[in-house]
Amino acid sequence: MNKRLINILLTISFSLCIGIISVLVIALNTSKKRLEKLGDIVDEMAVQHIITNVSINESIPLSSDITVREQISVNIKMFLETEIPFKAEIPISENLMIPFKIGLKDYIALDTLIEVTDQVNILVDDTIPLNQKVNMALFGGKGIKIPIKGNIPVNQSLKIGFSEKLPVKTVVPIDMIVVDTLPVGLSMKVPVDLNVPVRIPLKTTALISFDGPLPVDAKIPIEITVPVDIPLESTTLSGYFKQLASGLRNLTSLELNEEDASEN
């Protein structure tokens, strides 16, 4: 029985080993194909081009003599300042508003009836005397009268309305300042004799010619965008991409190539 059990276990172990080896072989072949594709992609990257735009914004110094043979039309913009004598009589006919300020101090006798439409808020501050008998019931029976005597203080604000007009008779003092304007007509002639300064703008064009060369010392701004094409095959990156592609392809190989052997 023991030998038979051992044979069964060995058979199962051998079958498992064969299955694992088969799976590993399939995985190795699949990985090799994928690494081959990655190696091809990296090889393509090694011969690709980098295309970009480079912006140039610089100033180029210029120092030279320029000969101008033709006449140049130049815009002239200037101001003419002078004085013009002015003599006249200017008629004036206006209505002026003259402000005034008057102090008023007096007494006015007031005897009239005033109608109060709104309620008046009156503050009541007084004491109400109390002296009377109060009937109080005891135990649900007949009540008895108890005399109560005292003073009740009242301090309350009451609103009272008036249905009739209230007579008012008093003397009202007035002490005020009246500020107003008074219209005044003005009709006259004003003589004027003066020099009026004027500033006249002049805009015109003129043709200018140059007898000799003109010295020019300036900076010429340059702002351009240049497309740049950089081939990776002519740079050091191409060698690294190719080494990477070779390493990816040989990743599943058990043999050492010359570069791996030199590194070891």
Beta strands, then each sheet from edge to edge (+ up, - down):
strand 1: 49-66
strand 2: 72-114
strand 3: 120-137
strand 4: 143-160
strand 5: 166-208
strand 6: 214-231
sheet 1: 1+ 6-
sheet 2: 2+ 5-
sheet 3: 3+ 4-
end
